């Protein structure tokens, strides 16, 4: 006999603990891309350092989201 599989509602998806980490990673990644483009257009060094820092933070947020998904 087939078991009934519960459907995921939008509320359950929005309340998932990994969603916050993924949203934060997306914001940091957008900041990383914008600072990289600023570094290219102005030929300055400090936006590139900031872009690398934001990229590392985005990766850390992604790892935290992955840990939340495995729980």
C-alpha positions in Angstrom: 0.0 0.0 0.0 1.3 3.4 -0.9 2.0 5.9 1.9 0.7 9.4 1.7 3.6 11.8 1.4 3.1 15.1 3.1 3.3 18.1 0.8 5.6 21.0 1.6 3.7 24.2 2.1 5.1 27.6 1.4 5.0 28.3 5.1 7.2 25.3 5.9 9.7 26.3 3.3 9.9 29.9 4.5 10.4 28.8 8.1 13.3 26.5 7.2 16.4 27.4 9.2 18.6 27.3 6.1 16.6 29.9 4.2 18.0 32.8 6.3 21.6 31.6 5.8 21.0 31.3 2.0 19.4 34.7 1.8 22.4 36.2 3.7 24.8 34.4 1.4 23.0 35.8 -1.6 23.3 39.4 -0.3 27.0 39.0 0.5 27.5 37.5 -2.9 25.8 40.5 -4.6 28.0 42.8 -2.6 31.0 40.8 -3.6 30.1 41.2 -7.3 29.4 44.9 -7.0 32.7 45.6 -5.3 34.6 43.5 -7.9 33.0 45.6 -10.6 33.9 48.8 -8.7 37.5 47.6 -8.4 37.7 46.9 -12.2 36.2 50.3 -13.1 38.2 52.4 -10.8 41.5 50.5 -10.8 41.7 50.8 -7.0 42.9 48.1 -4.6 40.5 48.5 -1.6 37.3 47.4 -3.4 39.1 44.2 -4.4 40.0 43.4 -0.8 36.4 44.1 0.2 35.1 41.9 -2.6 37.3 39.0 -1.5 36.2 39.5 2.1 32.6 39.5 1.2 33.1 36.4 -1.0 34.6 34.5 2.0 31.7 35.5 4.2 29.3 34.4 1.5 31.0 31.0 1.4 30.8 30.7 5.2 27.1 31.5 5.1 26.7 28.8 2.4 28.4 26.3 4.6 26.2 27.2 7.5 23.1 26.8 5.3 24.4 23.3 4.3 24.8 22.4 7.9 21.2 23.5 8.6 20.0 21.4 5.7 21.6 18.3 7.0 20.0 18.6 10.5 
